Amino acid sequence: MPPKRKGKSNLPVPLLEGVILKDNEKKEWRLGPMIAQGGFGLIYLASPRLDIPVKDDAMHVIKVEYLENGPLFSELKFYQRAAKQDHKATGPDNFPFCHNSYRFMVMERLGEDLQTIFERRGRRLNKETVLQIGVRMLDVLEYIHENEYVHGDIKAANLLLGYRNPHEVYLADYGLAYRYCPNGNHKEYQENPKKGHNGTMEFTSLDAHKGVAPSRRGDLEILGYCMLQWICGNLPWEQSLRIPEAVQAAKTKLIDELPDSVTRCAPTGTDCGEIAMLLENVSNLAYHEKPDYEVLKKILLSGLEHKGISYNGMLDFTTDQGTPNKRAANHRKVRNDIEMGCMKCIGFILIKTTKMLITKKKRGD
């Protein structure tokens, strides 16, 4: 189950607008107004301009929590180990640092989350758009996996569009990121019923249902479930979310009956064969096995190529009437949830796809 969050009584005492903070790189930031708060922290607009008040269109935010709280610490450690070392080559800057009795990070401001778009579209996204997002997320996951981490909580609420460019997609919120392979030593496969069913119930992996520590194949399985939901609108087990064992059984049935199980989920006239192939490939991976990301990307790209659509091109979030949705995150009130809305932790910008290879994989624990 998702980790329980601390109540708002544990939130940091709000900081005064205009306060100047210094990060661990000795760069100073002026604090703007608080724009969001959640179970474990506060979000403020921020600017490197110290001489003028922070404007509403500021391109940075500061995320604050008490030192004793956990999620931002995990997120901070992830950035220090996995992202900080070559962030200039792979994405926007991020600055994890501590100040007095608070822990906080400065991060780039992002745009609207995919869950908001998904709901506004009547819980259905265009298949081609889903495939485009899937290929981009495979690039992101390959990067963080190569840096010894798995994300562990991939979902539409944690996928955000760029603040200025709504055709960029970022994987956000690394508070549950897990170091699956510290110093090159992969965690051992070990089932633990006491830790079973951890994560967001709709999407969590079969390994997580068994209490096994997160791994690369788990991240990819979660991505497959997300893509299936975005195309189909719902997953077969969504009516059973209060019964984790029933959800686990339904996921097991879906995997065991591929590709027919995915075909049954698909809307009339929609072929979800690419999603079925991706899930089948992932289900054949051993726990310690490195995925062939190029094969997985090739599977999804096959659904785009025959329509002449580029995976890194414009994303189609048009309404059913064909009128483009406006990027409402720039104008609407930010949700009072630190994990939702337009101020989320920075992820990674797109990494170009390299040439594709096709090999067969065998599952084994």
C-alpha positions as CSV (number, residue, x, y, z in Angstrom):
1,M,0.0,0.0,0.0
2,P,1.2,3.6,-0.5
3,P,3.2,4.9,2.5
4,K,1.2,6.9,5.0
5,R,2.0,10.5,4.9
6,K,2.5,12.7,8.0
7,G,-0.2,15.1,8.8
8,K,-0.1,18.8,8.1
9,S,1.0,19.4,11.7
10,N,4.4,18.2,10.6
11,L,4.8,20.8,7.8
12,P,7.6,23.3,8.2
13,V,6.7,26.7,9.6
14,P,6.1,28.9,6.5
15,L,9.1,31.0,5.5
16,L,8.7,34.7,4.8
17,E,8.4,35.9,1.2
18,G,11.6,37.7,0.2
19,V,13.9,35.6,2.3
20,I,17.3,34.9,0.7
21,L,18.4,31.3,0.8
22,K,21.9,30.0,-0.2
23,D,22.3,26.5,-1.7
24,N,25.2,24.1,-1.4
25,E,26.8,25.6,-4.5
26,K,26.8,29.1,-2.8
27,K,24.1,30.3,-5.2
28,E,21.5,32.6,-3.6
29,W,17.8,32.5,-4.3
30,R,15.0,34.9,-3.4
31,L,11.9,33.2,-2.0
32,G,8.5,34.0,-3.5
33,P,5.0,33.2,-2.4
34,M,4.0,29.7,-1.3
35,I,2.0,28.1,-4.0
36,A,1.3,24.6,-2.8
37,Q,1.6,22.3,0.3
38,G,1.2,18.7,1.0
39,G,1.7,16.0,3.6
40,F,5.5,16.4,3.7
41,G,6.4,19.9,2.5
42,L,5.8,23.3,1.1
43,I,6.4,24.7,-2.4
44,Y,7.4,28.3,-3.1
45,L,8.2,30.2,-6.2
46,A,11.9,31.2,-6.4
47,S,14.2,33.4,-8.4
48,P,18.0,33.9,-8.7
49,R,17.2,37.7,-9.0
50,L,17.7,39.0,-5.5
51,D,16.9,42.7,-6.2
52,I,13.2,42.3,-7.2
53,P,10.2,40.4,-5.9
54,V,9.7,37.0,-7.4
55,K,7.2,37.1,-10.3
56,D,4.3,34.8,-11.0
57,D,6.0,33.4,-14.1
58,A,9.2,32.4,-12.2
59,M,11.0,29.5,-13.7
60,H,12.1,27.9,-10.4
61,V,10.4,26.6,-7.3
62,I,11.8,25.6,-3.9
63,K,10.5,22.5,-2.1
64,V,10.9,22.6,1.7
65,E,10.5,20.0,4.5
66,Y,11.8,19.5,8.0
67,L,15.0,17.5,8.3
68,E,13.3,14.6,10.1
69,N,10.8,14.0,7.3
70,G,11.7,11.3,4.8
71,P,10.5,11.7,1.2
72,L,12.5,14.8,0.3
73,F,15.6,13.1,1.9
74,S,15.2,10.2,-0.5
75,E,14.6,12.5,-3.4
76,L,17.6,14.5,-2.5
77,K,19.9,11.5,-2.3
78,F,18.6,10.3,-5.6
79,Y,19.6,13.6,-7.3
80,Q,23.0,13.6,-5.6
81,R,23.8,10.1,-6.7
82,A,22.0,9.6,-10.0
83,A,21.2,13.0,-11.5
84,K,23.7,15.5,-10.2
85,Q,26.8,14.0,-11.7
86,D,26.0,14.8,-15.3
87,H,22.7,16.8,-15.2
88,K,24.0,19.4,-17.7
89,A,24.2,16.7,-20.4
90,T,20.8,15.1,-19.7
91,G,18.4,17.7,-18.4
92,P,17.6,20.8,-16.5
93,D,19.7,21.8,-13.4
94,N,18.6,20.7,-10.0
95,F,20.1,21.8,-6.6
96,P,19.6,19.6,-3.6
97,F,20.8,21.3,-0.4
98,C,20.2,21.9,3.3
99,H,19.7,25.1,5.2
100,N,19.5,25.5,9.0
101,S,16.7,23.2,10.4
102,Y,15.1,22.6,7.0
103,R,15.9,20.5,4.0
104,F,15.0,22.0,0.7
105,M,15.7,21.8,-3.1
106,V,15.6,24.3,-5.9
107,M,14.2,22.9,-9.0
108,E,12.9,23.9,-12.4
109,R,9.2,24.7,-12.6
110,L,7.2,22.2,-14.6
111,G,3.8,22.3,-16.2
112,E,0.6,20.3,-16.1
113,D,0.5,16.7,-14.9
114,L,-0.7,13.9,-17.2
115,Q,-3.3,12.8,-14.7
116,T,-5.1,16.1,-15.0
117,I,-5.1,15.8,-18.8
118,F,-6.2,12.2,-18.7
119,E,-9.2,13.1,-16.5
120,R,-10.1,16.1,-18.6
121,R,-10.1,14.0,-21.7
122,G,-12.6,11.6,-20.2
123,R,-10.0,9.1,-19.0
124,R,-8.7,8.3,-22.5
125,L,-5.6,9.4,-24.4
126,N,-4.8,8.8,-28.1
127,K,-2.9,5.6,-28.7
128,E,-0.2,7.4,-30.7
129,T,0.3,9.9,-27.9
130,V,0.6,7.1,-25.3
131,L,3.2,5.3,-27.5
132,Q,5.2,8.6,-27.8
133,I,5.2,9.1,-24.0
134,G,6.1,5.4,-23.5
135,V,9.2,5.6,-25.7
136,R,10.3,8.8,-23.9
137,M,9.8,7.2,-20.5
138,L,11.9,4.2,-21.6
139,D,14.7,6.7,-22.3
140,V,14.3,8.2,-18.8
141,L,14.1,4.8,-17.1
142,E,17.2,3.5,-18.9
143,Y,19.1,6.5,-17.6
144,I,18.1,6.2,-14.0
145,H,18.5,2.4,-14.1
146,E,22.0,2.8,-15.3
147,N,22.6,5.0,-12.3
148,E,21.6,2.2,-9.8
149,Y,18.1,3.5,-9.1
150,V,14.5,2.5,-10.0
151,H,11.7,5.0,-9.7
152,G,9.1,2.7,-8.2
153,D,6.0,5.0,-8.6
154,I,5.5,5.7,-12.3
155,K,2.0,7.1,-12.9
156,A,0.2,9.9,-14.8
157,A,0.3,12.1,-11.7
158,N,4.1,11.9,-11.8
159,L,4.5,12.7,-15.5
160,L,4.6,16.5,-16.2
161,L,4.7,18.6,-19.3
162,G,7.3,21.3,-19.7
163,Y,6.2,24.7,-18.3
164,R,7.2,26.5,-21.4
165,N,7.0,23.6,-23.9
166,P,4.0,21.4,-23.4
167,H,5.5,18.8,-25.8
168,E,8.2,17.9,-23.4
169,V,7.5,15.2,-20.8
170,Y,9.2,14.8,-17.4
171,L,9.2,11.9,-15.0
172,A,8.9,13.5,-11.5
173,D,8.8,12.7,-7.8
174,Y,11.7,10.6,-6.7
175,G,10.6,10.4,-3.1
176,L,10.2,6.6,-3.5
177,A,13.3,6.0,-5.7
178,Y,15.1,2.9,-4.6
179,R,18.8,2.1,-5.0
180,Y,18.4,-1.5,-6.4
181,C,22.0,-2.0,-7.3
182,P,24.3,-0.1,-4.8
183,N,27.9,-0.1,-6.0
184,G,27.0,-2.6,-8.8
185,N,25.6,-5.2,-6.4
186,H,22.0,-6.0,-7.3
187,K,19.6,-6.7,-4.5
188,E,18.7,-10.4,-4.1
189,Y,15.3,-11.7,-4.9
190,Q,13.5,-12.3,-1.7
191,E,9.7,-12.4,-1.1
192,N,8.5,-10.7,2.1
193,P,4.7,-10.9,2.8
194,K,5.0,-8.2,5.4
195,K,6.1,-5.7,2.7
196,G,3.6,-7.0,0.1
197,H,1.4,-4.8,-2.1
198,N,3.6,-1.7,-1.7
199,G,3.2,1.1,-4.1
200,T,0.2,2.7,-6.0
201,M,-2.2,-0.3,-6.2
202,E,-3.4,0.2,-9.7
203,F,0.1,0.0,-11.2
204,T,2.5,-1.7,-8.7
205,S,4.4,-4.7,-10.0
206,L,3.9,-8.3,-9.3
207,D,7.2,-8.3,-7.5
208,A,6.0,-5.6,-5.2
209,H,2.8,-7.5,-4.5
210,K,5.0,-10.3,-3.2
211,G,7.1,-7.9,-1.1
212,V,10.2,-8.2,-3.3
213,A,12.5,-5.2,-3.5
214,P,11.9,-3.0,-6.6
215,S,13.9,-3.7,-9.7
216,R,14.2,-2.6,-13.3
217,R,11.6,-5.1,-14.6
218,G,9.2,-3.8,-12.0
219,D,9.5,-0.2,-13.3
220,L,8.9,-1.4,-16.8
221,E,5.9,-3.5,-15.8
222,I,4.4,-0.5,-14.1
223,L,4.9,1.6,-17.2
224,G,3.1,-1.1,-19.2
225,Y,0.1,-1.0,-16.9
226,C,0.0,2.8,-17.1
227,M,0.0,2.8,-20.9
228,L,-2.8,0.3,-20.9
229,Q,-4.9,2.4,-18.7
230,W,-4.2,5.6,-20.7
231,I,-5.5,3.9,-23.9
232,C,-8.3,1.8,-22.4
233,G,-9.5,4.2,-19.7
234,N,-9.5,1.6,-17.0
235,L,-7.6,-1.5,-15.9
236,P,-9.4,-4.8,-15.2
237,W,-8.6,-4.7,-11.5
238,E,-9.7,-1.1,-10.7
239,Q,-12.9,-2.3,-9.0
240,S,-10.8,-4.4,-6.5
241,L,-8.3,-1.9,-5.3
242,R,-9.3,-2.4,-1.6
243,I,-8.4,-6.1,-1.9
244,P,-4.7,-6.3,-2.8
245,E,-4.8,-10.0,-3.3
246,A,-7.5,-9.7,-5.9
247,V,-5.5,-7.0,-7.7
248,Q,-2.5,-9.3,-7.7
249,A,-4.5,-12.2,-9.0
250,A,-6.0,-10.1,-11.8
251,K,-2.5,-8.8,-12.8
252,T,-1.2,-12.4,-12.8
253,K,-4.1,-13.5,-15.0
254,L,-3.4,-10.6,-17.5
255,I,0.3,-11.5,-17.8
256,D,-0.4,-15.2,-18.1
257,E,-2.9,-14.7,-20.8
258,L,-1.0,-12.3,-23.0
259,P,-1.6,-11.1,-25.7
260,D,-5.4,-12.0,-25.6
261,S,-5.9,-10.4,-22.2
262,V,-4.7,-7.0,-23.5
263,T,-6.9,-7.4,-26.6
264,R,-9.9,-7.9,-24.4
265,C,-9.1,-4.6,-22.6
266,A,-8.7,-2.5,-25.7
267,P,-11.5,-0.2,-26.9
268,T,-13.3,-1.3,-30.0
269,G,-11.2,-0.6,-33.1
270,T,-8.0,0.0,-31.1
271,D,-5.1,-2.4,-31.4
272,C,-3.0,-2.5,-28.2
273,G,-0.6,-5.1,-29.6
274,E,2.4,-3.0,-28.7
275,I,1.5,-2.9,-25.1
276,A,1.0,-6.6,-25.0
277,M,4.4,-7.2,-26.6
278,L,6.1,-4.9,-24.1
279,L,4.5,-6.6,-21.1
280,E,5.3,-10.0,-22.5
281,N,9.0,-9.0,-23.0
282,V,9.2,-7.6,-19.5
283,S,7.5,-10.6,-17.9
284,N,10.2,-12.8,-19.4
285,L,13.0,-10.9,-17.7
286,A,14.8,-12.4,-14.7
287,Y,14.9,-10.3,-11.6
288,H,18.5,-9.4,-12.0
289,E,18.5,-9.1,-15.7
290,K,19.2,-5.9,-17.6
291,P,16.3,-5.1,-19.9
292,D,17.0,-4.5,-23.6
293,Y,15.6,-1.0,-23.7
294,E,16.2,-0.7,-27.4
295,V,14.0,-3.7,-28.1
296,L,11.3,-2.2,-25.9
297,K,11.5,1.1,-27.7
298,K,11.4,-0.6,-31.1
299,I,8.2,-2.4,-30.1
300,L,6.5,1.0,-29.3
301,L,8.0,2.8,-32.2
302,S,6.5,0.2,-34.6
303,G,3.1,1.6,-33.7
304,L,4.2,5.1,-34.7
305,E,6.2,4.5,-37.8
306,H,3.4,3.2,-40.0
307,K,1.6,6.5,-39.3
308,G,4.6,8.6,-39.9
309,I,4.7,10.0,-36.3
310,S,7.9,10.9,-34.6
311,Y,8.3,9.7,-30.9
312,N,9.8,13.1,-30.0
313,G,7.4,15.2,-32.0
314,M,4.3,17.2,-30.8
315,L,1.9,15.4,-28.4
316,D,-1.8,15.4,-29.4
317,F,-3.9,16.2,-26.4
318,T,-6.9,17.4,-28.4
319,T,-10.4,17.0,-27.0
320,D,-12.9,14.7,-28.5
321,Q,-14.2,17.7,-30.6
322,G,-10.7,18.3,-31.9
323,T,-10.1,21.5,-30.1
324,P,-6.6,21.7,-28.5
325,N,-6.6,21.9,-24.7
326,K,-4.9,24.9,-23.3
327,R,-2.1,24.5,-21.0
328,A,-4.2,25.3,-18.0
329,A,-1.4,24.8,-15.4
330,N,-0.1,28.3,-16.2
331,H,-3.4,29.9,-15.2
332,R,-5.3,27.7,-12.9
333,K,-5.0,27.5,-9.1
334,V,-2.3,25.0,-8.1
335,R,-3.7,22.0,-6.2
336,N,-2.9,21.9,-2.5
337,D,-1.1,18.6,-3.0
338,I,2.7,18.6,-3.3
339,E,2.5,15.5,-5.5
340,M,-0.1,17.0,-8.0
341,G,-0.4,20.2,-10.0
342,C,2.2,22.2,-11.8
343,M,5.0,22.3,-9.2
344,K,6.5,18.8,-9.1
345,C,10.1,17.6,-8.6
346,I,12.2,17.8,-11.8
347,G,12.7,14.7,-13.8
348,F,14.8,14.2,-16.9
349,I,14.5,15.7,-20.4
350,L,14.3,13.4,-23.4
351,I,17.3,11.3,-24.4
352,K,17.6,10.5,-28.2
353,T,16.8,7.0,-29.2
354,T,19.8,5.0,-30.6
355,K,19.6,2.1,-33.0
356,M,17.3,-0.8,-32.1
357,L,18.2,-4.4,-31.6
358,I,15.9,-7.4,-31.3
359,T,16.7,-10.3,-29.0
360,K,14.7,-12.9,-27.0
361,K,14.6,-12.8,-23.2
362,K,13.9,-15.6,-20.8
363,R,12.4,-15.1,-17.3
364,G,13.9,-16.5,-14.2
365,D,14.3,-15.5,-10.6
